[in-house]
Amino acid sequence: MDTAQETAFTCLSKDGECIDVLFNQVQKDHASFLHPAIAQLLKQNQLDFSDLDAIAVTKGPGSYTGIRVGMAAAKGIAFAINKPFIAISNLDLLAREAKNQTSDEDTLICPMIDARRMEVFTAVYDASLQLKVPPTAMILDSYSFESLLGEHKILLTGSGAAKCFDLLLHPNLSLHHPTALPQAMSILGHERLDSKSTDDLISFEPLYLKEYQNL
C-alpha cells in the first residue's frame, strides 16, 4: 500500500511480481479509497485476508495524512491476521523503480518528493542503490547538488523532481517519470520478507523528515 504520494495505490503481489493493482488519483480521497480498494482486490482475486503472507506499506516521507492513513490500515490488518509487517521508504521505492527502468551504471539516482514551494524530501543513491546522501528534507536553490553534479550525472525522479530539474538546468541532470511503482513495491516487499527483515508492529514510527537543510 502506498498513500503517501499524490497518486495512491494498493496492490497484490506474489513472489515479487505485482499481480493486481488499484490506483486513486485524487489526493483528498486517499483515506476513503484505501479500505474499499483492499477489499476489492481480495475479492477479484478470490482471496481472503488469511491468504496473505505479509503486509507492506510505505513509511514516508511524504504527506502526513497519507502516511498516517496507510500506516494505520497496514498495522491494523497485520495485527488482525498476525502476519509480518513491512515498512518501506518512499525514497527507496522511487529509487528502485528508477533503477528497474534504466540501465546506466554510472548515473546517481535522486528521488524527490514534493513538500510544497521549493521544499522536497530527497536522498541520493548510487547504481547499486546504496545511499550516497541519506534521506533529508531540503529547500532547493540554484546551488543544490553543486558538488555532486560536478562529478556525476544524476537522474531525478518523483513528484518533486521536475521543479529541481527546471531550477538547476544542469547538463548532468536528467528527469525520470515513475510508471511502475507497484512492481517496485512488490520487489522490495518480497526481498524484505524473504530476508526476514520485517518491522516491529508496535514500536515502528513513520519517517517524516521535518528538518530542512541545503545540500
N, C-alpha and C positions, 0 to 999 in steps of 0.2 A: 504494500500500500504506500502511495506517495500523495500526501495532501499538502505539502509544503511549497509547491510550485504554483504558478498561475494556472496551469493545467494539472488537474489531479487525475490519478489513475489507480485502479486496483486490478490485480492480475492473479492468475493461477499459473504455476509452473511445475514442471516435472523434470527432475534430473538436470536442472539448469536451463531448461528451454521453456519459454513463455508459451502456454497453450491456449490462453484466452485472456482478454483484457477489456476493460470498460474505461472510458475517459469522461471527464467533466471539464468543460472549457470555461465555465462561469465561476470565478473565484469565490464570490459570496455564497455560492450554493454548495461548496465542498462538504460542509457538515451534513446537509440533508442528502447529498449524493451517496456518501460512503456506505452506510449500512444497507440500504436497498441494493446498491451495486454488488456488495459482497454476497447477499442472498441470491441475487440474480445469477451471478457467476456460478455459484454452487449448484443452483437448480438446473441451469442449462448444460452443465457438465455432469449431472446426475451424481453429485457428491454431497456428503454431509460434513459438518464441522469435524466429526470424529475421523474422517478420512484424511485430514490434513496432518502433515508431519511437523510443521513449524509455521510460525507467523513472523513475517519480516515487515519492517516499516522504516521509513526514513526518519532520522532523528533530528534533522536540521543541518545547517542553519537555514532560515527562511522565515516565512510568515509565522508569527507567534500563534495565531489562531489555527493555521493549518497544521503546524507541528503538534499542538495540543490535541486537536481533533483526531489526527492519525494515531498519535501515541496512545490516547485513551482507548480507542477502538481496538488497537492491536494488543495492548496489555489485557483488556477485558476478555478478548477471545482466547488469548494464550492461557490466561488463568482459568477460564471456564473449561477448556478442553485439556488442560495440563500438558501443553506441548511447548517446545523451546521457543524462546522469544529472541529475535534478531533485530538490532537497530543499526541502520546503515546511514552513513553521512551522505547528504545530498551532493557534496563536493566529490566524494569518492564515486558516487553514482554517475555524475556528469563526466568525470574523467574516464571512467571505464567505458561509457557509451562512446565517447570521442575516440578512445583508443581502438575500440572494436570497428570503428568506421574509417580509420585512417591507417596508413602503412609507413609513414615517415618515422624512422627510428631516432632521428636527430632533433626532432621538434619537441619542446616542452608543451605540456597541456595545462591550461589555466581555466578551470571552471569558475564562473561568476554568477552569483545570484543577486538579482536586483534588490537593493534595500532602500529604494527611492532616492530622489535627487541625484547626486553624484556618488552615492554610497553603494558599496557592494560587499557581499561575503565572498571570499575567494581563497584559493590555495594554488600552489604550482607543483606539478608532478613531472617526473622525467618519463622517458618512453616505456620504462618498466613499471610505471605507476608508483614509484617511490617518491615520497614527499621531498621536494627541494625547499619549499616555503610552506610552513604549517598553516592550517586554517586560521584566517584572520578577518576582521572587519576593516574595510579600507574606504577612505574618501579619495576618489580618483582626482588626479590633477595631471598637468602636462608632463610631469617628471615620473609618473608611476612606471615601475618596471624598467627604469632607465638602465640600471646596471645589467640586468638580465638581457635586455634587448640588444645591448652592445655585443653580446657573445652568442646569443641563441635566437632561433626562430621560436615563436610562441603561438600556439593555437588557442584562441579564445572560444569558450562555449558556455551556454546557459543564458538565463534571462537578463543578466547584466552585461553580457559580452559586447553587444552592439554599441552601447554608449562609450565603452572603453575604446573600442576599435575606431569609432568616429572621432573621439577626442585626441588620440595619440597619432593616428595616421602614419604609423611607422612601417617601413618596408618589411620588417621581420615579423609583423603581426598578420595572422590570418583568422578568419571567422568561420566557426562551425555551428550549424543549426542541429541540435539533437533531435533525432527521429526514432530512436529505438531504445528509449529509457526502460520500458517494461522488460525487454530482453536483458539489458544490463542489470536490472534489479534481480531478475531470475538467476543470472550467473553469480552475482555477489551473494545472494541468499543461499544458494546451493553450496558455494565454497565455504561459507561460514558454518553451515550445518554439517557439511562433510568433515570439516576440521574440528568440529565440536567447539567452535569459538562463538558461543552464544552469550547473551547478556542476562544479567540478573533482573528478573521481572520486577522486584520490589524496589531495589535501590537505584535503578537506572534513571539518569537525568538527561533531558534533551540538550542538544548543542545549540546555544543561542548566539554566541559570539557578539557580545554587546559593546565591547571596547573597539573604537576605531583608531587606525594608525595609517601612516604613509609607508610605502614600500618602493 
